[in-house]
Amino acid sequence: ILFLNKIDIYFDMKILITGGAGFIGYNFCKYLLTKTNHKVYSIDNVNDYYSQKLKIARLKDLKKHKNFTFYKFDLCNKKKLEKVFKINFNIVYHFAAQAGVRYSLINPRSYISSNILAFFNLIELIKKNKIKKFFYASSSSVYGESKNFPLKENQIISPKNIYGLTKKNNEEIVELFFKGSGTKSVGLRFFTVYGAWGRPDMLIYKYLKSIFFQRTKFYLNNYGNHTRDFTYIDDVTEILHKLSNAKITESNVVVNICSNNPIKITRILKFINKYLKKKPKIFKRSFQKADVKKTHGSNFKIKKIIKKNKFAEVDISLIKTVKWYEKNWKLFR
């Protein structure tokens, strides 16, 4: 009986996940709701950076679970955030942010608001309420155009766009802000995450849309000479869950979330063509200044922390992604 009581307490955590209508936030909420007995709360402003129809569909799926509670507002609204923090959360995962590298050239102000001001509102309340564990989304974009591969967490970072700069700023603020507090924080440097329910502005989904919607043009930047460390969403959600139980010795740590398997973009596109037995017309164009030519992260550190050695095979996970899109392509109209 004593053993059962311990299990019940363990699975009775209250977890806050910001950005639950987003790609990673949704998938992690879904993971916890189906594989644990945790109470999951989420905040999202459901903005129109990309399809609100897709975001609403994600939330509709999450709301089927009794142990899920959703709040729709912007994290810049500190009064509403303070009310939510009256709940005694055990862990906070922060994925809400203004995404997109190229969009940062068009609307840099939105990144300052969402990725810095809103971020500070959140960590201020985490510190005030003495939350013990805080995980937040950083990005491989903090590395910039590096040539030292695989990219390691301890090397000098030099972002080349506003998006990456805001993520670097988050890491630096956290290191100073939580110093001496009881909060353990982990910055998650995500590398090109893909999979079911993915973002329409990401390469794989843009390519699939150009196949399923023939009037949609597909532009291949840098003539296809990009290499990316593609990381499957199922690996990401498993890592996030294992991190919640891992022993974190440092007060603040950053980790790469990646497969350590860089793949040329053209190989991904050719695989999709072969599987679907069709391909769109491709419009090739020169290198875009906000991009980096290659990403390749070392996952040695994260594997050591959570004891994970196996990552999804790209070919198998790509098939799963394409199959999901085939069933749900109407969400991308």
N, C-alpha and C positions, 0 to 999 in steps of 0.2 A: 504493500500500500504506500509506503514511504517513497518507493521508486516511482510509482505512478504520479504521486503528487509533485515530485520534482519535474517530471515531464510536462505536466499541466502548467506549472509555473513558467517553464522554459518557453512553451508555445503560447504564452499569454502576453506577449509583448505588444505594445502600441507603437506602430511605426509610421512616421510621416514621410511621404514621398512627394516632393514637388515635381511638377511637370508630368502628372499622370496621364495627360492626354497626348503626350509626346511619344516618340518611338521607343526609346529606352525606358522611360518612366512607365509607359503602359505595359510593356513586356515584363518588367520587374514586378509591378503590381500583380499582374496575372500569375506570375511564378509563385509569389508568396500566397496568393489567395487559393491556389490549387494544390500547393505542396506543404503548406504550414497551417497552423491555427492562429497565426498572428492577426491582430486587428490592424487593418491598413487604412490610413487616411491620406488623402491627396489634395493638392492645391494646383490649379491651372487656370490661366486667364483665357484659354482657348482663342488665342489671337489668330489673325488671318495671314500670317507669314506664308503658310501653305494651307491646303484644303481643310477648312473647318469641318466639312462633311466627313473626312477621314478621322479627325480628332473626336468628333461626336460619336462616330461608330465605335471607336476604341472605348470611350467612356460608357457607352451603352452596354458593351460586353462586360466591363468591370462591375457595373451596377447590378448585374445578375447575382453577385455574391453578397450575402448578408453582412459579412464582416468588412465591407468596403464603404467608406464615407468620403464624399467628394465636396469640395468647396471651390466655387468659381469666383476668383478674384485675382488681381495682380499683386505680386509680392511687394510692390512699391507702396501699397496701401497698408501702412504699419498698424493702424488701428484694428483692421480686420485680422491681421496676422497675430496680433496680441491676443485676440479673443480665442483663436484656434490653439494658441500655446497655453491656454488654461488646462488643456488636456496634458497629462503627464506622459510625454513621449519617452520611450526607451532609446530609440535610435531615429536619426533624421538622415534621409537620402535626398540630395538636392540635384535635380536634373533640369529644372526650369531655367531657361536662358534663351536669349536671342541667338538662334543658330545661323549657320551659313557664312562661309568665307567671303564669297563674292558680294553678297548683300551688304557686307560691312563697308564696301566702297560706295554704295548707294545711300545707305542710311546709317551712318556711324553713331548718331545720337541714340538710336534704339538700343545699341550695345552698352552704352554708358548707363542708361536707365535700367535695363533688365539684368545686365551681367555684373554691374558694380553696385549701384544704389540698392536694388532689390536684394542682392547678395548680402550686403551689409545689414539690412533690416533683419534678415534671417539669422545671421551669425550672432547678432547682438542679443536676440531672444534665446538662442541656443545657450549662450554664455550665462545670461540672466537666469535661465531655468535649469542650469547645471545638467544639460544633456550630456551623457557620458560618451556617446559615439556619434560622429558626424562624417558622412561620406558625401563628397561633392564632385560633380563632373568638371574635369579639366579637359584638355584636348592635346592630341599630337601636334596641333598647330603651334604650341608654345616653342617647339624646337626650331621652327623656321626652316630655311633652306640649308640643312646640315649635310655634310658629306661623311660624317663619322657614324657608320652603320655597323651593327644595329644600334639604334638610339638608346642610350641608357639614362636613367633618372638623375644621375649625379653629374651629367655634363652641362655645360653652359647652354642656356636657352635664349633664343633670339627670334621672337615671332616677327613675321613680315606683314601682318595685317591687323586691323583693329580687333577682330574676333580673338585671335591668338593672344593679343596684348591684354585683353580683359581677363582671359583665363590665367595668364601669368600673374596679373594683378590679384586675382582671387587667391592663388597659392601664397603670394607674399603677405596678403592681409591676414590670412588664416594663421600663418606661422607666427606673426607678431601678436595677433589679437587673442589667441588661446594660450599663449605662453604663461605658464604658472597656474593655469586653470585645470580642472579635472577632466576636460574634454579631450578625447582622442580624435584627431581628424585625419582623414585619408583623401588625398586628391587623386582622382581617377583620370588618367590621361588616355582617353579613348582613341583608338585607331580605326577609322573607316568601318563602322559597324553596319552590318546588313542582315536582312532576314525578313520574316513575315511582319506585316504592318509597318513596313519601312517608310521613310520620308520620301515624298515625291520629288524633292529637289536633289536627291542623291543619284549618282551615276547609274546604278543598276535599274532603279525605278524610272528614270528618265528614258533609258534605253527601251525598257519594256513598254512604256507608254507609246514610244515612237513606232513600235511594232503593232500594238493593239489599236492604236488610234493613228491611222495612216497619214492624217494631215499634220501630225505633230512632227516637227523637225528635230533631229538629233545632231547636236554639235559636238564634235570630238576635238577637245582642246589639245594643244601641243602635238597635233597630228597623231595622237594616240601614244605618245612616248612618255606616259606617266606610269609609275609603279606604285602600288598601294598595298599596305599591310591590312588586308581585308579580315575582319573579325566577326564571326557569326554571333548573332544575338543570343542563341542558347548558351554559348560559352560565357557571354557577358553576364547573363542572369545567374548562372551557376556561380561565377566568381563573386558577384555582388552578395549573394546569400552566404557563401562560405566566409567572406570577409567579416560579416556580422558576428560570426562565432570565433574568428581567428584571434590569436593573442597578438595585439599590437603593442610593442614595447616603447616605441617612440611616441611623443605627444603629437607630432605632426609628421606625416609621411606622404610621399607621392609615389604612385605606381603606374606603370604602363599596363593598359588593358589591350592586349594585342595577341595575334597568333604567332608572331615571329616568322611569318611566311609571306614575304612580299611577292606580289604577282603583277605582271604587266596588264594594264587595262584591256588591251586588245585581246588577250587570252580569255578574259571574262566574257567579252562580247562574242567572240567566236564560239564559246561553249554554249551561250544562250541561243545563238543562231542554229547550232547543230541540234540542240534539244527541241526547239520549236519548229525547226525546218523552215524557217523564214527569217528574213532580216530587213531592216529598214534602209532607206537611203541615208547615208552618213555625210554630213557636211563638216569637213575638216577645217580647223582654223589654228592660228598660231597660239603660242603660249600666253596665258592670261596672267597678268601681273600679281594677282592675289594668291595664285596657286604655288605649290611647291612641286618639284619634279618627282620626288620619291619620298615615301615614308616606309620605314622598316624599324620596328621597335624590338628591343630585347624584352622577353617576358620571364627572364630568369628570376627576377625579384618577386613577382606575383606568384609564380609557381612555388617558390620557396615558402612564402607566407601561408598559402592555402593548400599546399600539397597537391596541386593539379598538374598532371603531366600530359594528358591527352586533349587535343583540340579537334574540333570538327574538320572533316575533310572538305575542302572547298567545293569539289564537284558535287558531292552529295548534298551539301547545304544549299548550293545554288539551285539544284533541282527542286528542293523543298520550297525555296523562295519563289521560283517561277511558278510552281504548282499553286502556291497560295495566291499569286497574282492572277492566274488564270481563273480562279474561282471568285476573285474580288475586284476585278478590273473596273467595275462600274463605280467603285469608290473614287476612282481617279479621273472621272470625267471633268 
